[in-house]
Structures are given as structure tokens and as C-alpha cells.
Amino acid sequence: MRFGLTNAPSTCQCVMNKVFKDQLRQFVLVFFYDILVYSKTWEDHIPHLEEVFQILLANSLHVKESKCEFGTNQISYLGHVISAEGVKAEPEKIETILQWPEPKNLKELHGFLGLTGYYRRFLQGYGDISKPLTILLKKGQFQWSQQAKEVFQNLK
């Protein structure tokens, strides 16, 4: 894709979704150019890889060997660690949340809520817990109170 096209990322994602439409969420996840092929067993994995490579070849798409990982039991993907045990947040991301300084303005609060919101699936009731901080995002509402401080610490 040419540089400077404002819709290039969405076009790329759309193309990849069309190319892998039959495999998506069956044994393939795609995020732009990152393709994750997953299987329950090694016996299933080899045919899955072969199918993905055939699709790439048929669509004149190429992979860079140095950016590929094969035969791993665990992988970091989009801020998550995926393994046979399931999906969890990357330890580095958890550490970033734990070390996040108390927000002093709207921009800092927005950043914190953006990061914690990305991992909301790991915190039951995230929407209810974070609501007092979300209210502070409204224009003219940023006043850091004791309640906000407690909610912030609770989310960490």
C-alpha cells in the first residue's frame, strides 16, 4: 500500500479478512499483517499451516521468515499471552498499569482508562468499577476526588 493513504490500515484489514474469511476464528486470527494460526493439536496444526500458506500463495501475499514463529506453545499477540492454558494479559502491560501515576489531567486519565479498558475482559464488572472515572472524562468534569483516587487504586 502506498504511504499517505488515510484508509490504508482499514483497507489492509478488509483484504485480509476477505482472504481468510473461511478460516477466521476457526484456526486463524488476523490483525493487519499479523496472522496467528492456532490449533488444539500438532496433528491439526500442520494442515492448518498448509492451508494458510496455500491461501497466501494464491493471493500473491508473502511472509517474512524472520518475523515468523512456528511450533510454539505460547505466544505474545496484541498485548496478550496465548497458550494452552488460555489468554492472559502480558506481564509487562500489567506492570505498566500497576506503575501508572495518579492522573493529573484529562489526557492522563484517558490514557489510563484506555489501557485498563483494553484488558476489561479480565476484570469482571469493569464498566461499573470504572464508571466514576469515566464520568470525569466529560468536558469540565475533571476534579480528582477521594472517590476517584480509590477507584483508580482499585483498578490498578
Phi, psi and omega in degrees: 000147180284146177289149176096349178283122186290334180257014181302315180299316181291326176295316178301313181297320179298316179298312182296322178296322178290317182299320184252026186304322182280342183259341183303133179063005171266310175204013180225138168237140181229130172228104187054249182262001178271119181245124178248122177251124183231152181209157179281328181228160177295325179297326176282330188292320182300310177297327177296315178298316179301318180296317179297315179296322177296319178294316178300314180297316181296336181254015179054038176255144185237153175246151177261114186306322182293344179259005182261149172230132181234147172067031180264150177270348182210143181212146172270130184212115176054044176082010180235154172253121183248128180211183178297335179283345180130205183242136175218163178289146176298136180305324180296324180290321177298317179298321177300317178296314182297328182269358184299126179288155179302127182298138179252351180206177183299318182297316180293320178295318179299317178298316180297313180294327177296315180292312181292326179296328178299330182255022184300333181297340181268357182232101181298133179078022183307315182301316179291318181296317186275353186307316179301328177282323179298323178299327180293345180286342179295144182306128177079007184256357186285100173224110185285111183251176176297321178298316179298318179299317180294317179296317178302311180295324179295320179292328179291000000 
